[in-house]
């Protein structure tokens, strides 16, 4: 049995998987390389905890997890997740925010992008064939829970090679979606 700290963004129990991403792990994510190199490489950007109660290739199985994105910026760009497509492109996913504020960036395979505001209680359906990335635009940690198909897999390579079509920057004190100038 697992126990959830819903608002604190923690999962307790046997078999919980964890990872964290620090500035040093995200060289190819942020557009302002000079700002990235000037930051403390040990700065935590986000952490993830999840459960895999079934095999990864089990059609019909579900995984459950939580991501906590810290507040911060690299240059003018807000802290964010790397973003990914699913390896099985037709698989969807749900996100629900419980704390903080941010933006869910969505990009289809033709690189058409859009965003949804994430606030406590917001529920977001991410359709198949859609890359997704979350950006913390607030002053507090952004905590959101996710549920996805156990056979979905993650394709981070496409985003690493081609980038996202848009980025979120701080502009006159507010987040603004702008076209990306690099992959």
C-alpha positions as CSV (number, residue, x, y, z in Angstrom):
1,X,0.0,0.0,0.0
2,X,1.1,3.5,-0.8
3,X,0.4,6.7,1.2
4,X,0.1,10.1,-0.5
5,X,1.0,13.5,1.0
6,X,-1.3,15.1,-1.5
7,X,-0.4,18.8,-0.8
8,X,3.2,18.1,0.1
9,X,3.9,16.2,-3.1
10,X,5.2,13.0,-1.5
11,X,4.5,9.3,-1.9
12,X,5.4,6.8,0.9
13,X,5.6,3.1,0.7
14,X,7.7,0.2,-0.8
15,X,8.8,0.6,-4.4
16,X,8.5,4.3,-4.7
17,X,10.8,5.6,-7.4
18,X,12.5,9.0,-7.2
19,X,14.5,11.3,-9.3
20,X,15.6,14.9,-9.2
21,X,16.9,17.3,-11.8
22,X,19.4,20.0,-10.9
23,X,20.7,22.8,-13.0
24,X,23.7,20.6,-14.0
25,X,21.3,18.0,-15.5
26,X,19.5,20.4,-17.7
27,X,22.1,22.0,-20.0
28,X,20.1,21.6,-23.1
29,X,16.7,22.7,-21.7
30,X,17.2,26.5,-21.1
31,X,17.8,28.8,-24.0
32,X,20.2,31.3,-22.2
33,X,23.4,29.2,-21.9
34,X,25.4,32.0,-20.3
35,X,22.8,32.3,-17.5
36,X,22.7,28.5,-17.1
37,X,26.6,28.3,-16.7
38,X,26.6,31.1,-14.1
39,X,24.2,29.2,-11.8
40,X,25.1,26.9,-9.0
41,X,25.0,23.5,-10.7
42,X,23.5,21.9,-7.5
43,X,20.4,24.1,-7.6
44,X,17.4,21.8,-7.5
45,X,14.9,22.5,-10.4
46,X,12.4,19.7,-10.0
47,X,11.9,16.3,-8.4
48,X,9.6,13.4,-9.3
49,X,8.2,10.5,-7.2
50,X,6.1,7.7,-8.8
51,X,4.8,4.2,-8.5
52,X,5.0,1.4,-11.0
53,X,2.7,-1.3,-9.6
54,X,2.8,-3.2,-12.9
55,X,5.3,-3.8,-15.7
56,X,6.2,-0.9,-18.0
57,X,5.0,-2.7,-21.1
58,X,1.7,-3.8,-19.5
59,X,-1.1,-2.6,-21.8
60,X,-4.0,-1.4,-19.6
61,X,-1.8,-0.7,-16.6
62,X,-1.4,2.7,-14.9
63,X,1.4,4.6,-13.2
64,X,0.9,7.4,-10.7
65,X,3.3,10.1,-9.7
66,X,4.0,13.6,-8.4
67,X,6.3,16.4,-9.6
68,X,7.5,19.3,-7.6
69,X,9.0,22.2,-9.6
70,X,10.9,24.7,-7.5
71,X,10.4,28.5,-8.2
72,X,13.3,30.1,-10.0
73,X,14.6,31.2,-13.4
74,X,17.6,30.7,-15.7
75,X,18.0,34.2,-17.1
76,X,14.4,35.3,-18.0
77,X,13.2,31.7,-18.4
78,X,11.2,30.0,-15.6
79,X,12.2,26.7,-14.1
80,X,10.5,23.8,-16.0
81,X,10.6,20.1,-16.7
82,X,12.5,18.7,-19.7
83,X,9.3,17.8,-21.5
84,X,8.6,14.7,-23.6
85,X,6.4,12.9,-26.0
86,X,5.3,9.4,-25.1
87,X,7.2,6.6,-26.8
88,X,3.8,5.1,-27.8
89,X,2.6,8.4,-29.3
90,X,-1.2,7.6,-29.0
91,X,-1.1,7.4,-25.1
92,X,-2.6,10.3,-23.1
93,X,-2.0,11.5,-19.6
94,X,-3.7,13.4,-16.8
95,X,-2.1,16.2,-14.6
96,X,-3.8,17.9,-11.7
97,X,-2.2,20.8,-9.8
98,X,-2.5,21.0,-6.1
99,X,-0.1,23.8,-5.1
100,X,1.6,26.8,-6.8
101,X,1.0,28.3,-10.3
102,X,2.4,27.5,-13.6
103,X,1.8,26.7,-17.3
104,X,1.4,23.4,-19.0
105,X,3.0,23.7,-22.5
106,X,1.6,21.4,-25.1
107,X,3.0,20.8,-28.6
108,X,1.6,18.5,-31.3
109,X,3.8,16.6,-33.8
110,X,3.5,19.5,-36.3
111,X,5.0,21.8,-33.6
112,X,1.8,23.7,-33.1
113,X,1.9,24.9,-29.5
114,X,-0.6,26.0,-26.8
115,X,-0.7,26.3,-23.1
116,X,-3.0,25.8,-20.1
117,X,-2.8,27.7,-16.8
118,X,-2.1,25.4,-13.8
119,X,-3.5,26.4,-10.5
120,X,-4.6,24.4,-7.4
121,X,-7.4,22.1,-8.4
122,X,-6.9,22.4,-12.2
123,X,-7.2,19.2,-14.1
124,X,-5.4,18.8,-17.5
125,X,-5.9,16.1,-20.1
126,X,-2.9,15.6,-22.4
127,X,-4.0,13.9,-25.5
128,X,-1.9,11.4,-27.4
129,X,0.6,12.7,-30.0
130,X,1.3,15.7,-27.8
131,X,4.5,16.7,-26.2
132,X,4.2,18.3,-22.7
133,X,6.3,20.3,-20.4
134,X,5.4,22.1,-17.2
135,X,6.7,25.6,-16.2
136,X,6.6,27.0,-12.6
137,X,5.7,30.7,-13.1
138,X,5.1,31.4,-9.4
139,X,6.9,32.2,-6.2
140,X,6.2,28.8,-4.5
141,X,6.8,25.2,-5.5
142,X,4.4,24.0,-8.2
143,X,3.1,20.5,-7.2
144,X,1.1,18.4,-9.7
145,X,0.1,14.8,-9.8
146,X,0.1,12.6,-12.9
147,X,-1.5,9.4,-14.1
148,X,-0.3,7.7,-17.3
149,X,-0.5,4.4,-19.2
150,X,2.2,2.0,-18.0
151,X,3.1,1.2,-21.6
152,X,3.3,4.9,-22.7
153,X,7.1,5.2,-22.3
154,X,8.9,8.5,-22.6
155,X,10.6,10.0,-25.6
156,X,12.9,12.8,-24.3
157,X,15.2,12.6,-27.3
158,X,12.8,14.3,-29.8
159,X,12.6,17.4,-27.5
160,X,16.3,17.3,-26.8
161,X,17.0,17.4,-30.6
162,X,14.2,19.6,-31.8
163,X,13.2,21.6,-28.8
164,X,9.8,22.9,-27.9
165,X,8.1,25.4,-30.2
166,X,7.6,27.9,-27.4
167,X,9.2,29.0,-24.1
168,X,7.9,31.0,-21.1
169,X,9.9,34.0,-20.0
170,X,9.4,36.7,-17.4
171,X,8.4,39.9,-19.2
172,X,7.6,43.1,-17.1
173,X,6.9,40.9,-14.1
174,X,4.6,38.5,-15.8
175,X,5.0,35.2,-17.6
176,X,4.9,35.4,-21.4
177,X,4.8,32.7,-24.0
178,X,7.3,33.4,-26.8
179,X,8.5,31.4,-29.8
180,X,11.6,29.4,-29.2
181,X,14.8,30.5,-31.1
182,X,16.7,27.2,-30.7
183,X,16.0,23.5,-30.3
